[in-house]
Structures are given as C-alpha cells and as structure tokens.
Amino acid sequence: MLDLGRLRALHAVSVHGSVAAAAIALGYTPSAVSQQITKLERETRTTLLERRGRGVALTDEARHLAATAEKLLAIVERAETTLEERRGQPTGRLAIGAFASAARGLLPGVLAELGHRHPGLDARMTEVDPHLSIDLVARGMIDLAVAHDWDIAPLPAPEGVEQAVIGDDLCDLLVPEGHPLAARASVRREDLAGQRWICQPPGTVCHDWLIRTLRAAGCEPDLVHRAEENHTQIALVAAGLGIAMMPRLGRGALPAGVRALDLDPVPKRRLYALWRTGAARRPAITATVESLQRHWPGA
C-alpha cells in the first residue's frame, strides 16, 4: 500500500514546482521531502523526478500519481472534517496562508487567540502571495487563505472554494515632508500626474492596481523604484525619492519625514478568508474565520 505522507510530498512538489517550495508549504526541510520522494520511487519502482538544470521535473508517471494523490488527500480531508465535526471542537492541524501585511498586522493576534482558546488545534501560518493562495486552497495545499482584492480588480473564487469578508483596508498616499502635496489634507487622483512613484514589482496585485488606477485617472505613472517590502518603500519615501500609495494594515507608525494623506476617492482593498467547500463544516475553519473578523482593526 502506498504511503499517504509520501504521496502528499509528491503532490506538493507537483503544485509548487520544486522540492524547496514544497518543503516550505509542508513545513519540512527539502531533504525530508527528497527522502519521501525517494522512498516513494522505491515503493512504486518508478522514476518520479528527473533533473532539469538546477531543478527537478515530474515524469509522466509522477504527474499521474500526483493527480491520484490529490483525490486521495481530498477523501482524507473529508474524513478528518467529519471526525472534527462530531467532536464539536477545533482540532488537528490547520494550514493558513496569508499575504505579507496580513501576516504582520492581523495573524499574530489571531494565532495567539486560537492557541489559547483551542489547545487541540495546531494552526500554522505561511506567508503566501495573494495571487497564489486561492489556487493553493483549491488544490488542498493549505486549509485557509487570507487574500485580498482591490476595488477595480475583484477576487476570483473558483468552484469548490468558499469565502467570507474579513474587512476593508483603506489606502493612503505617502509623501515626504516638503513635497508640494504634503500641505494638503487630501489629494485627488487627477492631481498625481508627473509624480515619481515607489511601488511593488510588476506581477503583484498592488503594482497592477496602482497602474490601472492612475491610468484610469489619465496619469501615466513614472515608476522609479520597486520594492516588495512596505517598510522599504516607506524608507525610500522618507529619503525624498518618490511617493507611494500604501494600505494601512500592518504598516505601523510612519517615521519622521513621511506624511500620510487622504486620497479622494479613498482606494481600498477587501480582505477575505477562503477555504474549500469540503472543509466548510470543520469547527477549525469556523473558529478561525470568526477570530479573523474579531481581530480586524475596524471591527
């Protein structure tokens, strides 16, 4: 009989594309994941991974086995959900994925509360880009995701994934002291033409939102600096190198030399909790969603 843990490791590699990424998702070391795959190859007498440059690729047999593993893992999840539901208490392991500012500004309090209220629940968080988290939920790699969308780019929820609103995160315009806009109480989007911008790299939700928002207002943005971390962007603003639009969640206190201005209209992103329909009855899901909504700063 094939070992479920080894099938889970193969499935993780198929979803994440590498042993290293699979290890992060599973909470193991890359060596441990490689060992699981090697044992599965011995069990099946089949080559499952092939070297491709510095990485690995799944063989045709491995892709077939990974697809079967996904179905088996879904069956196991349903069984675990039924048992937890019968107990009536949140128990077992719960894998949570959250984007960076939610992981910093929301999840610490939620995880602490879950650990205090439900000692039988082992909730574990991984920082995940919101572009990826929904697919990871749909494919069973994480149990619950905290993701977001913007007012001009709604969040798609695929079939088999449910969602609940956590709250709305407002966005401010950050400018250095001494900037021509710094004396204003609020700024309209049409007033932002000709500015030098600090933003996230291309391909991120926040970068795409900034581009689309400014173009809709008739402004072609001059993106002079790109940084993933909000605190890096704030430091660049403080140095007088540009301006930035930034949500409030997880931002923390602004340093001297940086002012936050209201935008008119105020941009916002909406945060959601997402989980698989098959796990909706889990008390762990219900307790976590309720905790997320309780800890929302605007609650």
Secondary structure as GFF3:
##gff-version 3
##sequence-region A 1 299
A	DSSP	alpha_helix	4	16	.	.	.	ID=ss1
A	DSSP	alpha_helix	19	26	.	.	.	ID=ss2
A	DSSP	alpha_helix	30	44	.	.	.	ID=ss3
A	DSSP	beta_strand	49	52	.	.	.	ID=ss4
A	DSSP	beta_strand	55	58	.	.	.	ID=ss5
A	DSSP	alpha_helix	60	87	.	.	.	ID=ss6
A	DSSP	beta_strand	92	98	.	.	.	ID=ss7
A	DSSP	alpha_helix	100	105	.	.	.	ID=ss8
A	DSSP	alpha_helix	107	117	.	.	.	ID=ss9
A	DSSP	beta_strand	121	127	.	.	.	ID=ss10
A	DSSP	alpha_helix	130	138	.	.	.	ID=ss11
A	DSSP	beta_strand	144	150	.	.	.	ID=ss12
A	DSSP	beta_strand	161	176	.	.	.	ID=ss13
A	DSSP	beta_strand	186	188	.	.	.	ID=ss14
A	DSSP	three_ten_helix	189	192	.	.	.	ID=ss15
A	DSSP	beta_strand	196	199	.	.	.	ID=ss16
A	DSSP	alpha_helix	205	216	.	.	.	ID=ss17
A	DSSP	beta_strand	222	226	.	.	.	ID=ss18
A	DSSP	alpha_helix	230	238	.	.	.	ID=ss19
A	DSSP	beta_strand	244	247	.	.	.	ID=ss20
A	DSSP	beta_strand	258	264	.	.	.	ID=ss21
A	DSSP	beta_strand	268	276	.	.	.	ID=ss22
A	DSSP	three_ten_helix	277	279	.	.	.	ID=ss23
A	DSSP	alpha_helix	283	294	.	.	.	ID=ss24
###
